[in-house]
Amino acid sequence: MRLQTTYDPQPDERGKGTWTISAHRVPFTEPTWRITFDATTPVELLHDVHTELLDLYLEDRHSDQDRLFQDETAPHEAYAPLLTRGWSHAVKTDGTQTFLTPEGLGGVRHRYANSGSTRPAWRAWGGYPSEPHWAARFSFGTPTTLVAAFTASLISTVPLHRAVKDVPVHTRRALYVATTTAKQSGSTPVAPPPPAPVSGRSR
């Protein structure tokens, strides 16, 4: 009863609704931390965060740890992989640092100061910052392990299945296309890796 995920559909809104993960130290009280995703957020990102969340929950149940509320994972675990993929990094004196994809079609902002702020500690988006196709927000107190799972999923180069209508027009120029192959008996074919350098998934 300390964890819940809810979906609030809003088909007329830009993000088409919201997925929310809430964690409560005590059931039925105000959440200690919260993650929100626009409904347009790629499902792979939600899946990978929920998978890590389940792992944390099960680990806490079978140990004396409480990583859901006392996670000691350092913030660089979440953003260092972005830098290794060629994302840019800018730090401001207002206590934020921003990481942008090389083509400028996505980013992650980390608020490393002002933990009492009502604004999210982490914010990520896909598309242009002024008009993102989707956005995700992680409040202060959210385990950094979950943010790291999110960013790892964000830059994964595993090919994804998408219909053309599901890919925003302004992002199609950044796609890498992997040819599908028919399944053969015995072994599963593997799509060739995208050409280097790769900045992340085409999401």
N, C-alpha and C positions, 0 to 999 in steps of 0.2 A: 504493500500500500504506500510505499515511499516513492515509487517511480510511476510516471504515467506518460503516455503519448496520446495526444489528441489531434484531431483534424477538423479544421473549421473551413468548409468550402465557401468561397466567395467568387463565383464565376464571373461577376461583372467587374471585379477589381483587377488591377494590373498583375498582381502575383497569383491570382486565381484562388487565393485562400492561404491558410497557414497550417503547417505541422508544428506542434510544440511538444518538446520533451521537458517535463518538470520533475525536479527531485526535491523531496521533503524530508528533513531530518525526523519529523514526527508526522504521521499521517494526518491529513485534513488541515494542516497548517499552511501558512504562506510558503511558497517554494524557496529553497535555499539557493538554487540556481535554475536557469532556464535556457533552453536552446530553441530558437525558432527558425523555420525554413519556409520560404515561399513555396507554394504548391508546385511552382514551375521548376524548382530545384531538381536536378537530375536524380533519378531514383537510386542510382548507384551510390551517391553521396550519403543519402539517408540510410541505405542498407548498411554501409560500412560503419557509420556512426552507431547505429543500433546494435550491430554485431559487437563492437568494442564495448558498448554500454552493458550488454549482456555478460560479456567476459568479466567486466569490473564487478558487476552485481554478484555473479557466482563466486568470484575470488573473495569478495568481502564476506559472503555467507559461510565460506569454508576456511576462514582464517580470522585472526584478530585485527586485521587491517580494516580501514574504513576509507578506501580510496575514492568512494563516491563523494566524500565531503572533505577529505584531507589528502588529496593527491599531491605528491611531491615532485611530479614530473616538471622539469624546467621548460620555460617557454620556447627556448631555442629548439627543443625537440619537434615543435610544431612548424617552425619557420625555416630551419636550416635546410630541409629538403627542397624548399622553394628556391633558395639561393643556388643550390647545386644544379638546378634546371634552368638557370639563366634569368630568373626573375630579378627585377631591379629592387633596390632597397633605399628608402628615404626615411630619415628620422626628423621629427619636428620637436620644437621646444615645448609644445603643449602636451607632451607625454604620449605621443603616438608614433608608430612606425608603420610604413605602408610598403607592401610588396606587390609589384605589378608584373603581369606576364609580358614577355618581350613584344608581343603584338598589341598589347594594351587592351585586350578583351577579357580581362578578369583581374581580380586583386584580392588581397587579404590585408586588413588593417588591424593592428594590435595596439590596444590602449594599455601600456605597461605602467602607467601612473594613474592617480585619481581613482583608486579602487572603490571609493564611495559614490562614484558617478552612476547615474541611472542609465547612461549609455553603455552599450555592450563592450565587454573586454576585447572581443574578437568580432570582426565583421568580414564576411567574404561575399563576393558577387561575381556573376558571370555576365559578360557583355560590357558595354561602355559604362564607366562610373556614373555618368549623368543619366543614363537610361538602361539600367541593368535588366537582363532577362530574368534573373533570379537573385535572391540575396539570402544569406544565412547569418544569424546573430547568436553569439555565445555570451551570456552574462558573466559578470565577475563571480568567481566561485565554481564555475564549470571546470571539471577536471581537465587539465591540459592534455591528458591522455586521449580524451575524446576529440579535442581540437587537432591533435596530431594524427588521429585516425582519419579525420576529415581532410586535412591537407595531403596526406598520403594518397587518399582516394582521388583527390582533385588532380594530382599530377601523374596518376597512374597512366601507363601507356598501353594497357590492355585494350584491344579493340572493342568498340561498343556497337550494338545494332541500333540504327536509327533510320526512320523513314525521312525522306527529304522534307516533308511538311513539318517534322519535329525539330528541324535545325533552323534557328533564326537566320534570316537572309544575310544580315550584316556580319555573321560569324562564319559563313560557309567558306570564305576565302582562306580561313585558317585550318581547315580540315585536312587530315591525312586519311586517305582512303585505303582500306585493306580489302583485297579481293577475297570473297568467300569461296570456299572449296567444298565439294561434295564429300560427305563422310564416307570413309572407306573402312572395310572390315579390318580389324586388328589394331590399328593405331589411329589416334585422332589427329587430323591435320592441324598445323599451327600457322596462323597468318604471319607473314613476314613483319619484322619490326618496322615502324615508321622511320623515314630518313632523319638523320641527325642534322641540326640539334632539335630536340623535342622539348617544348616548354610545358607540356602537360596534356591532359585529355582534351579533345575537342568537344567541350561541353557548353 
